[in-house]
Amino acid sequence: MRLGHLITRAGAKLAGVAVLCAAAVSAGSPHAARQITEHSSLAAVPAVAVFPQPRRPVVGPATQLFGGYTPRQIRAAYSVTPLLRRGINGKGTSIVIVDSFGSPTIRRDLAVFDHTFGLRAPKLMIIHPAGRIPKFNNQNSDMEGWAGETTLDVEWAHAMAPAARIVLVETPTSENEGTSGFPQIVRAEKYVLAHHLGGVISQSFGATEETFPNGKLRPLRGAYIEAAERAHNVTVLAATGDFGATDYQTSMSLFYTRPVVDWPASDPLVTAVGGLDLRLAAAGRRNEPDQVWNDGPDVVSATGGGKSHVFGRPAFQNGVASVVGRHRGIPDVSLTASDIDGVDVYQSFDVASTGWFPVGGTSVATPVFAGIVALADQVAGRPVGPINRFIYAMEAKHDRGIVDITRGNNTVSFFQNGQTHVVHGWNAVRGYDLSSGVGTVDAQYFVPELAAMARKAHA
């Protein structure tokens, strides 16, 4: 996600580009929910993201008080509103959100968010199954970054499925590329599965596959293997990242100069959620068709996507073998993520940055999609489980719930070690591609179609 203040990089992905900032925040594990104003070049410091001061309400339409899209607009854009009117609101379901450290003010911030937008208060359960959380320190850039990520994830999963219970799983160690944090995340997620705490797990973090030492990535898949078992049948989501066709090396200050992808998004047991740029009118109607999120060329700020160097092509992608070859390709599906057209988030964990911010990044797309999956869980009467095979079957049948994306790409350029590098990504084309996946969703059709497929598969 892209969060308040200057964000450098110490873990998952916080990578944004805006101006006016106060304190340094490590781009630790969150995938960079970004707070946005005008963009500045990352040429001199490719690993640094800078963010604006908190937004205050401005004079304007009630739907756009704080500079970002509101729940009403995003619900309208994805046709969630008709479902809510029919009582499909996530009742009886649970969304699990996993974040390092969490936020000390999440309950209060969510209450402000809900009051402002007229949302019902959810059941919010906060647990620490991997160990005690260190005391929050706003001078700790990792904690600041994660607190912002937590706020975004909780507020926007709740916005899409307002009656779903939110289970916030906080872990005690920051995820720092492939070097730390994931063992605690795995332990926490296994606890969630053992205690049947939710039907969908939302992860807005990741690390470049190449940053894991040889042989150290696959043992971390235990929670995803368990989630896919019939006894659990849990949907697992992960953001694809915010640096287009590249991402950070282990140093977290230099980009790879060739295409790379993030794990856990690249895991075949996980649904990889990429990012789009939505241009919406006040009521949530589109002013133009969605396109792949790419705020370049002067910034490295675009949806992750490409071919895994660790995982081979899974069976559910056999129908798109001409695109992915022998590799696992990501994303699977894409939703709103643009820095320029972000969503409204309220936070107060740091007095110096209390207020409303427009936020972008694939950290937005992931909890938004988690909320939509929870709606399908409600319709199905049970968790729909791993959904990748369903998504690709829906795309192959041209179901109305899948909306193709044919505009944009995730190619990025940056200045590093004295020279300009271009990492060529992929263009959005008809059908599946490595910048938008199968496309995006129209929830009024996607939700019942997904629920029906899941019921039939698990009958």
GUPAMAR-413968 format. One record per residue (C-alpha): residue number from 1; residue in one letter; x, y negated, z negated. Coordinates in Angstrom, 2 decimals, always signed. Last residue first. Layout:
! residues N
[NUM 'A' [X Y Z]],
...
***
This chain:
! residues 459
[459 'A' [-21.45 +31.22 +3.38]],
[458 'H' [-18.14 +29.37 +3.13]],
[457 'A' [-17.66 +28.63 +6.82]],
[456 'K' [-21.35 +27.83 +7.38]],
[455 'R' [-21.50 +25.47 +4.42]],
[454 'A' [-18.28 +23.78 +5.55]],
[453 'M' [-19.55 +23.26 +9.09]],
[452 'A' [-22.82 +21.80 +7.82]],
[451 'A' [-21.07 +19.44 +5.41]],
[450 'L' [-18.73 +18.20 +8.13]],
[449 'E' [-21.64 +17.51 +10.50]],
[448 'P' [-23.66 +15.86 +7.72]],
[447 'V' [-20.77 +13.51 +6.82]],
[446 'F' [-19.54 +12.83 +10.35]],
[445 'Y' [-22.90 +11.67 +11.68]],
[444 'Q' [-23.70 +8.78 +9.31]],
[443 'A' [-19.94 +8.57 +8.66]],
[442 'D' [-18.87 +7.42 +12.11]],
[441 'V' [-15.26 +8.54 +11.94]],
[440 'T' [-11.85 +7.62 +13.37]],
[439 'G' [-9.65 +9.06 +16.09]],
[438 'V' [-8.52 +12.66 +16.61]],
[437 'G' [-5.07 +11.58 +15.45]],
[436 'S' [-4.50 +7.81 +15.71]],
[435 'S' [-0.78 +7.45 +16.53]],
[434 'L' [+0.18 +10.98 +17.48]],
[433 'D' [-2.68 +11.51 +19.95]],
[432 'Y' [-5.87 +13.54 +20.20]],
[431 'G' [-8.45 +12.67 +22.83]],
[430 'R' [-8.20 +9.75 +25.22]],
[429 'V' [-4.98 +7.89 +24.55]],
[428 'A' [-3.37 +6.00 +21.67]],
[427 'N' [+0.26 +5.46 +22.55]],
[426 'W' [+3.07 +7.18 +20.70]],
[425 'G' [+6.19 +6.07 +18.86]],
[424 'H' [+9.42 +4.65 +20.17]],
[423 'V' [+11.90 +3.66 +17.52]],
[422 'V' [+13.52 +0.44 +18.67]],
[421 'H' [+16.72 -0.67 +17.01]],
[420 'T' [+18.27 -4.11 +16.95]],
[419 'Q' [+21.90 -4.35 +15.90]],
[418 'G' [+24.10 -5.56 +13.08]],
[417 'N' [+23.57 -2.73 +10.64]],
[416 'Q' [+19.79 -2.97 +10.98]],
[415 'F' [+17.40 -5.17 +12.94]],
[414 'F' [+13.99 -3.67 +13.47]],
[413 'S' [+11.62 -2.35 +16.15]],
[412 'V' [+8.43 -0.31 +15.85]],
[411 'T' [+6.34 +1.92 +18.15]],
[410 'N' [+3.03 +2.92 +16.57]],
[409 'N' [+0.71 +2.46 +19.55]],
[408 'G' [-2.46 +0.60 +20.55]],
[407 'R' [-5.81 +1.35 +22.15]],
[406 'T' [-7.60 +4.63 +22.92]],
[405 'I' [-9.28 +5.56 +19.62]],
[404 'D' [-11.93 +8.29 +19.82]],
[403 'V' [-14.87 +8.29 +17.43]],
[402 'I' [-15.60 +11.56 +15.62]],
[401 'G' [-19.02 +11.86 +13.94]],
[400 'R' [-20.77 +12.03 +17.30]],
[399 'D' [-19.39 +15.51 +17.96]],
[398 'H' [-17.18 +15.74 +21.04]],
[397 'K' [-17.00 +19.53 +20.69]],
[396 'A' [-13.18 +19.47 +20.62]],
[395 'E' [-13.25 +16.57 +18.15]],
[394 'M' [-15.61 +18.43 +15.82]],
[393 'A' [-13.41 +21.54 +16.00]],
[392 'Y' [-10.37 +19.40 +15.20]],
[391 'I' [-12.06 +17.89 +12.14]],
[390 'F' [-13.38 +21.26 +10.94]],
[389 'R' [-9.98 +22.95 +11.11]],
[388 'N' [-8.49 +20.05 +9.17]],
[387 'I' [-11.11 +20.09 +6.43]],
[386 'P' [-9.59 +21.98 +3.50]],
[385 'G' [-12.47 +22.28 +1.00]],
[384 'V' [-16.07 +21.12 +1.62]],
[383 'P' [-16.60 +20.81 -2.13]],
[382 'R' [-20.11 +21.96 -3.05]],
[381 'G' [-23.71 +20.93 -2.41]],
[380 'A' [-22.88 +20.36 +1.24]],
[379 'V' [-24.51 +16.92 +1.16]],
[378 'Q' [-22.65 +15.98 -2.02]],
[377 'D' [-19.31 +17.26 -0.72]],
[376 'A' [-19.92 +15.27 +2.49]],
[375 'L' [-20.29 +12.10 +0.42]],
[374 'A' [-17.04 +13.01 -1.37]],
[373 'V' [-15.35 +13.22 +2.04]],
[372 'I' [-16.45 +9.64 +2.73]],
[371 'G' [-14.97 +8.46 -0.57]],
[370 'A' [-11.69 +10.20 +0.21]],
[369 'F' [-11.70 +8.40 +3.57]],
[368 'V' [-11.71 +5.02 +1.85]],
[367 'P' [-9.10 +6.35 -0.60]],
[366 'T' [-6.78 +7.19 +2.33]],
[365 'A' [-7.36 +4.23 +4.66]],
[364 'V' [-6.35 +1.67 +2.05]],
[363 'S' [-3.03 +3.27 +1.17]],
[362 'T' [-2.53 +3.45 +4.94]],
[361 'G' [-1.67 -0.20 +4.59]],
[360 'G' [-3.59 -3.37 +3.79]],
[359 'V' [-4.58 -5.61 +0.88]],
[358 'P' [-6.41 -8.93 +0.60]],
[357 'F' [-5.76 -10.12 -2.95]],
[356 'W' [-8.02 -11.28 -5.76]],
[355 'G' [-6.78 -12.43 -9.15]],
[354 'T' [-4.06 -11.95 -11.71]],
[353 'S' [-0.52 -12.26 -10.39]],
[352 'A' [+1.38 -14.10 -13.12]],
[351 'V' [-0.73 -12.47 -15.83]],
[350 'D' [+0.32 -9.03 -14.61]],
[349 'F' [-2.13 -6.13 -14.99]],
[348 'S' [-4.95 -8.33 -13.70]],
[347 'Q' [-5.99 -6.89 -10.34]],
[346 'Y' [-8.89 -7.40 -7.89]],
[345 'V' [-8.74 -5.94 -4.38]],
[344 'D' [-10.34 -7.25 -1.18]],
[343 'V' [-9.61 -5.36 +2.05]],
[342 'G' [-7.07 -6.20 +4.74]],
[341 'D' [-7.36 -7.65 +8.24]],
[340 'I' [-3.84 -8.89 +8.96]],
[339 'D' [-2.20 -6.14 +6.96]],
[338 'S' [-4.16 -3.53 +8.91]],
[337 'A' [-5.22 -0.27 +7.27]],
[336 'T' [-8.77 +0.75 +8.29]],
[335 'L' [-9.25 +4.42 +9.17]],
[334 'S' [-7.41 +7.22 +10.97]],
[333 'V' [-7.75 +11.00 +11.36]],
[332 'D' [-5.33 +13.91 +11.72]],
[331 'P' [-2.18 +11.82 +11.68]],
[330 'I' [+0.08 +13.66 +12.30]],
[329 'G' [+1.47 +16.56 +14.35]],
[328 'R' [+2.69 +19.92 +13.06]],
[327 'H' [+5.27 +21.03 +15.59]],
[326 'R' [+5.48 +23.56 +18.41]],
[325 'G' [+4.27 +21.08 +21.02]],
[324 'V' [+2.26 +18.30 +19.38]],
[323 'V' [+0.57 +16.82 +22.46]],
[322 'S' [+0.14 +19.81 +24.80]],
[321 'A' [-0.57 +21.90 +21.71]],
[320 'V' [-3.76 +19.92 +21.11]],
[319 'G' [-6.10 +22.95 +21.00]],
[318 'N' [-3.56 +24.87 +18.95]],
[317 'Q' [-3.82 +22.16 +16.30]],
[316 'F' [-6.05 +24.13 +13.91]],
[315 'A' [-3.60 +27.02 +14.15]],
[314 'P' [-0.80 +25.03 +12.57]],
[313 'R' [+2.12 +23.80 +14.70]],
[312 'G' [+5.37 +24.27 +12.83]],
[311 'F' [+6.32 +22.46 +9.67]],
[310 'V' [+9.68 +20.93 +8.78]],
[309 'H' [+10.60 +18.47 +11.54]],
[308 'S' [+7.03 +17.20 +11.65]],
[307 'K' [+5.84 +15.36 +14.74]],
[306 'G' [+4.58 +11.78 +14.87]],
[305 'G' [+2.55 +9.23 +12.95]],
[304 'G' [+2.88 +6.43 +10.46]],
[303 'T' [+0.73 +3.36 +10.94]],
[302 'A' [+2.44 +0.05 +11.52]],
[301 'S' [+4.39 -2.66 +9.70]],
[300 'V' [+8.01 -2.96 +10.64]],
[299 'V' [+7.78 -6.67 +11.44]],
[298 'D' [+8.51 -8.86 +14.47]],
[297 'P' [+6.91 -6.50 +16.98]],
[296 'G' [+4.78 -5.74 +15.18]],
[295 'D' [+1.48 -5.66 +13.23]],
[294 'N' [+0.66 -2.15 +14.41]],
[293 'W' [-2.59 -0.50 +13.36]],
[292 'V' [-3.91 +1.63 +16.19]],
[291 'Q' [-6.94 -0.03 +17.74]],
[290 'D' [-10.58 -0.43 +16.82]],
[289 'P' [-12.93 -1.73 +19.51]],
[288 'E' [-13.83 -5.45 +19.47]],
[287 'N' [-15.92 -7.81 +17.34]],
[286 'R' [-17.03 -4.83 +15.28]],
[285 'R' [-20.08 -5.18 +13.05]],
[284 'G' [-19.36 -5.49 +9.33]],
[283 'A' [-21.91 -8.21 +8.56]],
[282 'A' [-19.29 -10.97 +8.59]],
[281 'A' [-17.79 -9.87 +11.90]],
[280 'L' [-15.14 -7.17 +11.94]],
[279 'R' [-11.82 -6.67 +13.69]],
[278 'L' [-10.52 -3.31 +12.50]],
[277 'D' [-6.83 -2.40 +12.84]],
[276 'L' [-6.28 +1.29 +12.31]],
[275 'G' [-4.24 +3.45 +9.95]],
[274 'G' [-3.40 +7.11 +9.51]],
[273 'V' [-4.78 +9.77 +7.16]],
[272 'A' [-3.04 +13.15 +7.14]],
[271 'T' [-5.27 +15.99 +5.90]],
[270 'V' [-3.13 +18.30 +3.78]],
[269 'L' [-2.63 +22.06 +4.06]],
[268 'P' [-0.64 +21.57 +7.29]],
[267 'D' [+1.85 +19.44 +5.33]],
[266 'S' [+2.90 +16.36 +7.31]],
[265 'A' [+0.95 +13.99 +5.03]],
[264 'P' [+2.88 +15.42 +2.05]],
[263 'W' [+5.40 +14.55 +3.51]],
[262 'D' [+6.27 +11.65 +5.76]],
[261 'V' [+7.26 +11.51 +9.42]],
[260 'V' [+10.39 +10.82 +11.47]],
[259 'P' [+11.13 +9.32 +14.89]],
[258 'R' [+14.72 +8.13 +15.39]],
[257 'T' [+16.65 +5.17 +13.99]],
[256 'Y' [+15.93 +6.17 +10.40]],
[255 'F' [+15.36 +3.08 +8.32]],
[254 'L' [+17.78 +1.68 +5.77]],
[253 'S' [+17.19 +0.35 +2.25]],
[252 'M' [+15.50 +3.31 +0.58]],
[251 'S' [+18.94 +4.95 +0.27]],
[250 'T' [+17.26 +8.29 +0.98]],
[249 'Q' [+16.35 +7.07 +4.48]],
[248 'Y' [+13.24 +5.03 +5.05]],
[247 'D' [+10.59 +5.47 +7.72]],
[246 'T' [+10.14 +5.69 +11.49]],
[245 'A' [+7.30 +6.08 +14.00]],
[244 'G' [+5.25 +3.36 +12.37]],
[243 'F' [+6.50 +2.03 +9.07]],
[242 'D' [+3.36 +2.16 +6.94]],
[241 'G' [+2.95 +5.75 +5.83]],
[240 'T' [+0.90 +8.82 +6.79]],
[239 'A' [-1.41 +8.61 +3.77]],
[238 'A' [-2.33 +11.89 +2.10]],
[237 'L' [-5.55 +13.87 +1.66]],
[236 'V' [-6.28 +17.16 -0.12]],
[235 'T' [-9.73 +18.78 +0.13]],
[234 'V' [-10.35 +21.34 -2.61]],
[233 'N' [-11.54 +24.93 -2.14]],
[232 'H' [-10.60 +26.04 -5.67]],
[231 'A' [-11.32 +29.78 -5.88]],
[230 'R' [-11.24 +29.99 -2.07]],
[229 'E' [-7.58 +29.00 -2.04]],
[228 'A' [-6.74 +25.78 -0.21]],
[227 'A' [-6.13 +23.83 -3.43]],
[226 'E' [-3.75 +26.55 -4.64]],
[225 'I' [-1.54 +26.19 -1.58]],
[224 'Y' [-1.69 +22.42 -1.93]],
[223 'A' [-0.63 +22.58 -5.59]],
[222 'G' [+2.28 +24.89 -4.81]],
[221 'R' [+3.72 +22.80 -1.98]],
[220 'L' [+6.69 +21.54 -4.02]],
[219 'P' [+8.63 +24.77 -3.39]],
[218 'R' [+8.61 +23.84 +0.34]],
[217 'L' [+10.42 +20.54 -0.12]],
[216 'K' [+13.62 +21.52 -1.91]],
[215 'G' [+15.09 +23.95 +0.64]],
[214 'N' [+17.53 +21.45 +2.06]],
[213 'P' [+17.47 +18.23 +0.06]],
[212 'F' [+14.32 +16.14 +0.63]],
[211 'T' [+15.04 +12.82 +2.30]],
[210 'E' [+14.50 +14.29 +5.78]],
[209 'E' [+10.77 +14.70 +5.24]],
[208 'T' [+10.32 +10.98 +4.58]],
[207 'A' [+8.50 +10.54 +1.28]],
[206 'G' [+4.84 +10.07 +0.50]],
[205 'F' [+2.21 +8.06 -1.30]],
[204 'S' [-1.48 +7.20 -1.12]],
[203 'Q' [-2.65 +10.61 -2.35]],
[202 'S' [-6.40 +11.30 -2.64]],
[201 'I' [-7.57 +14.67 -3.99]],
[200 'V' [-11.07 +15.85 -3.07]],
[199 'G' [-13.40 +18.27 -4.88]],
[198 'G' [-12.56 +17.28 -8.43]],
[197 'L' [-11.82 +18.35 -11.99]],
[196 'H' [-11.84 +22.11 -11.57]],
[195 'H' [-9.70 +22.67 -14.70]],
[194 'A' [-7.06 +24.78 -12.96]],
[193 'L' [-7.18 +22.47 -9.94]],
[192 'V' [-6.61 +19.29 -11.93]],
[191 'Y' [-3.83 +20.97 -13.88]],
[190 'K' [-2.20 +22.05 -10.61]],
[189 'E' [-2.41 +18.42 -9.50]],
[188 'A' [-0.55 +17.24 -12.60]],
[187 'R' [+2.22 +19.82 -12.23]],
[186 'V' [+2.64 +18.95 -8.53]],
[185 'I' [+2.83 +15.23 -9.32]],
[184 'Q' [+5.39 +15.88 -12.06]],
[183 'P' [+7.55 +17.91 -9.66]],
[182 'F' [+7.11 +15.13 -7.05]],
[181 'G' [+8.64 +12.32 -9.10]],
[180 'S' [+12.25 +12.47 -7.99]],
[179 'T' [+14.69 +12.65 -5.07]],
[178 'G' [+12.60 +13.12 -1.95]],
[177 'E' [+11.63 +9.45 -1.69]],
[176 'N' [+11.39 +8.05 -5.19]],
[175 'E' [+8.13 +9.15 -6.82]],
[174 'S' [+7.94 +7.31 -10.12]],
[173 'T' [+7.81 +9.42 -13.27]],
[172 'P' [+5.14 +9.60 -15.97]],
[171 'T' [+2.13 +10.75 -13.90]],
[170 'E' [-1.35 +9.23 -13.95]],
[169 'V' [-4.34 +11.23 -12.72]],
[168 'L' [-7.38 +9.01 -12.24]],
[167 'V' [-10.55 +11.10 -12.05]],
[166 'I' [-13.28 +9.02 -10.42]],
[165 'R' [-16.81 +10.36 -10.76]],
[164 'A' [-18.87 +9.85 -7.64]],
[163 'A' [-21.89 +7.54 -7.75]],
[162 'P' [-20.27 +4.68 -5.83]],
[161 'A' [-18.87 +6.79 -2.98]],
[160 'M' [-17.35 +4.22 -0.59]],
[159 'A' [-16.68 +1.47 -3.14]],
[158 'H' [-15.42 +4.02 -5.68]],
[157 'A' [-12.67 +5.22 -3.34]],
[156 'W' [-11.94 +1.54 -2.80]],
[155 'E' [-11.63 +0.40 -6.39]],
[154 'V' [-9.69 +3.44 -7.60]],
[153 'D' [-7.11 +3.48 -4.83]],
[152 'L' [-6.54 -0.28 -4.80]],
[151 'T' [-6.04 -0.53 -8.54]],
[150 'T' [-3.73 +2.48 -8.63]],
[149 'E' [-1.57 +1.02 -5.86]],
[148 'G' [-1.30 -2.26 -7.72]],
[147 'A' [-0.27 -0.49 -10.89]],
[146 'W' [+2.18 +1.60 -8.87]],
[145 'G' [+3.96 -1.46 -7.55]],
[144 'E' [+4.12 -3.10 -10.94]],
[143 'M' [+5.41 +0.08 -12.55]],
[142 'D' [+8.15 +0.47 -9.97]],
[141 'S' [+9.13 -3.20 -10.28]],
[140 'N' [+9.66 -2.96 -14.02]],
[139 'Q' [+9.42 -6.50 -15.36]],
[138 'N' [+5.68 -6.00 -15.80]],
[137 'N' [+6.42 -3.28 -18.36]],
[136 'F' [+3.69 -0.73 -19.02]],
[135 'K' [+4.47 +1.65 -21.87]],
[134 'P' [+5.72 +4.98 -20.55]],
[133 'I' [+3.02 +7.53 -19.60]],
[132 'R' [+3.05 +10.70 -21.72]],
[131 'G' [+3.39 +13.95 -19.80]],
[130 'A' [+2.32 +15.82 -16.67]],
[129 'P' [-1.39 +16.12 -17.57]],
[128 'H' [-1.91 +12.37 -18.10]],
[127 'I' [-5.66 +11.84 -17.70]],
[126 'I' [-8.02 +8.95 -16.93]],
[125 'M' [-11.74 +9.63 -16.36]],
[124 'L' [-13.83 +6.88 -14.79]],
[123 'K' [-17.59 +7.51 -14.60]],
[122 'P' [-18.61 +4.85 -12.15]],
[121 'A' [-20.06 +1.36 -12.73]],
[120 'R' [-22.67 +0.52 -10.11]],
[119 'L' [-21.62 -1.93 -7.43]],
[118 'G' [-22.86 -5.52 -7.09]],
[117 'F' [-19.79 -6.81 -5.27]],
[116 'T' [-18.46 -9.13 -7.96]],
[115 'H' [-19.64 -6.95 -10.84]],
[114 'D' [-17.98 -3.86 -9.36]],
[113 'F' [-14.63 -5.57 -8.76]],
[112 'V' [-14.69 -7.14 -12.24]],
[111 'A' [-15.49 -3.74 -13.81]],
[110 'L' [-12.74 -2.10 -11.74]],
[109 'D' [-10.26 -4.63 -13.07]],
[108 'R' [-11.31 -4.02 -16.67]],
[107 'R' [-11.00 -0.25 -16.37]],
[106 'I' [-7.73 -0.49 -14.41]],
[105 'T' [-6.00 -2.82 -16.84]],
[104 'P' [-3.08 -0.66 -17.98]],
[103 'S' [-2.48 +0.54 -14.40]],
[102 'G' [-1.30 +3.99 -13.34]],
[101 'F' [+2.20 +5.24 -14.18]],
[100 'S' [+2.59 +7.32 -10.98]],
[99 'D' [-0.61 +7.72 -9.01]],
[98 'V' [-3.00 +10.58 -8.20]],
[97 'I' [-6.66 +9.91 -7.45]],
[96 'V' [-9.16 +12.75 -7.89]],
[95 'I' [-12.63 +12.13 -6.46]],
[94 'S' [-15.51 +13.89 -8.22]],
[93 'T' [-18.96 +14.90 -6.96]],
[92 'G' [-22.41 +15.11 -8.56]],
[91 'K' [-23.62 +11.88 -6.98]],
[90 'G' [-21.36 +10.84 -4.11]],
[89 'N' [-23.71 +8.21 -2.68]],
[88 'I' [-26.02 +10.09 -0.33]],
[87 'G' [-29.22 +8.62 -1.74]],
[86 'R' [-30.78 +7.96 +1.66]],
[85 'R' [-29.89 +4.26 +1.52]],
[84 'L' [-26.31 +5.28 +0.74]],
[83 'L' [-26.19 +7.32 +3.93]],
[82 'P' [-27.42 +4.41 +6.06]],
[81 'T' [-24.71 +2.19 +4.50]],
[80 'V' [-21.85 +4.58 +5.28]],
[79 'S' [-21.92 +3.62 +8.95]],
[78 'Y' [-18.12 +3.22 +9.07]],
[77 'A' [-18.16 -0.52 +9.82]],
[76 'A' [-21.17 -1.06 +7.55]],
[75 'R' [-19.41 +0.47 +4.56]],
[74 'I' [-16.33 -1.57 +5.39]],
[73 'Q' [-18.34 -4.80 +5.51]],
[72 'R' [-20.35 -4.19 +2.33]],
[71 'P' [-17.24 -3.07 +0.45]],
[70 'T' [-15.63 -6.44 +1.29]],
[69 'Y' [-13.03 -7.26 +3.91]],
[68 'G' [-10.23 -9.57 +2.91]],
[67 'G' [-9.74 -13.32 +2.39]],
[66 'F' [-11.30 -13.62 -1.04]],
[65 'L' [-14.85 -14.78 -0.47]],
[64 'Q' [-15.57 -12.80 +2.69]],
[63 'T' [-19.07 -11.34 +2.44]],
[62 'A' [-20.55 -14.30 +0.62]],
[61 'P' [-19.67 -16.42 +3.63]],
[60 'G' [-17.25 -19.26 +2.96]],
[59 'V' [-15.82 -21.56 +0.33]],
[58 'V' [-12.81 -19.92 -1.23]],
[57 'P' [-12.50 -17.58 -4.19]],
[56 'R' [-8.94 -17.40 -5.54]],
[55 'R' [-6.18 -15.41 -3.87]],
[54 'P' [-3.24 -14.19 -5.90]],
[53 'Q' [+0.15 -15.45 -4.71]],
[52 'P' [+1.45 -13.93 -1.51]],
[51 'F' [+3.60 -10.90 -0.74]],
[50 'V' [+7.10 -10.15 +0.44]],
[49 'A' [+8.34 -6.81 +1.74]],
[48 'V' [+11.99 -5.88 +1.77]],
[47 'A' [+13.67 -2.86 +3.31]],
[46 'P' [+14.42 -4.42 +6.69]],
[45 'V' [+16.28 -7.38 +5.20]],
[44 'A' [+17.61 -9.59 +7.98]],
[43 'A' [+15.27 -8.46 +10.71]],
[42 'L' [+12.22 -8.10 +8.51]],
[41 'S' [+10.55 -10.99 +10.27]],
[40 'S' [+7.83 -12.95 +8.54]],
[39 'H' [+4.09 -12.37 +8.61]],
[38 'E' [+1.45 -14.84 +7.51]],
[37 'T' [-0.72 -13.97 +4.55]],
[36 'I' [-1.26 -10.51 +3.25]],
[35 'Q' [-1.26 -8.33 +0.28]],
[34 'R' [-0.06 -4.95 +1.21]],
[33 'A' [-1.09 -1.57 +0.02]],
[32 'A' [+2.18 +0.14 +0.49]],
[31 'H' [+2.34 +3.86 +0.59]],
[30 'P' [+2.65 +3.87 -3.17]],
[29 'S' [+5.74 +5.58 -4.42]],
[28 'G' [+8.20 +2.96 -5.15]],
[27 'A' [+8.25 -0.13 -3.11]],
[26 'S' [+9.92 -1.75 -6.03]],
[25 'V' [+8.34 -4.98 -7.13]],
[24 'A' [+10.35 -8.18 -7.31]],
[23 'A' [+8.67 -11.18 -8.90]],
[22 'A' [+7.00 -14.30 -7.53]],
[21 'C' [+5.89 -14.29 -3.97]],
[20 'L' [+4.87 -16.61 -1.18]],
[19 'V' [+5.05 -14.80 +2.15]],
[18 'A' [+3.85 -11.66 +3.84]],
[17 'V' [+5.44 -8.47 +5.05]],
[16 'G' [+4.68 -5.11 +3.60]],
[15 'A' [+6.30 -1.91 +2.59]],
[14 'L' [+5.26 -0.04 -0.45]],
[13 'K' [+6.02 +3.52 +0.38]],
[12 'A' [+6.96 +6.26 -1.96]],
[11 'G' [+9.97 +5.39 -3.96]],
[10 'A' [+12.29 +2.61 -4.71]],
[9 'R' [+11.74 -0.08 -2.12]],
[8 'T' [+11.65 -3.77 -2.37]],
[7 'I' [+8.40 -5.55 -2.95]],
[6 'L' [+8.30 -9.25 -3.49]],
[5 'H' [+5.10 -10.05 -5.23]],
[4 'G' [+1.68 -8.44 -5.03]],
[3 'L' [+1.13 -5.13 -3.34]],
[2 'R' [+1.14 -3.60 +0.09]],
[1 'M' [+0.00 +0.00 +0.00]],
***
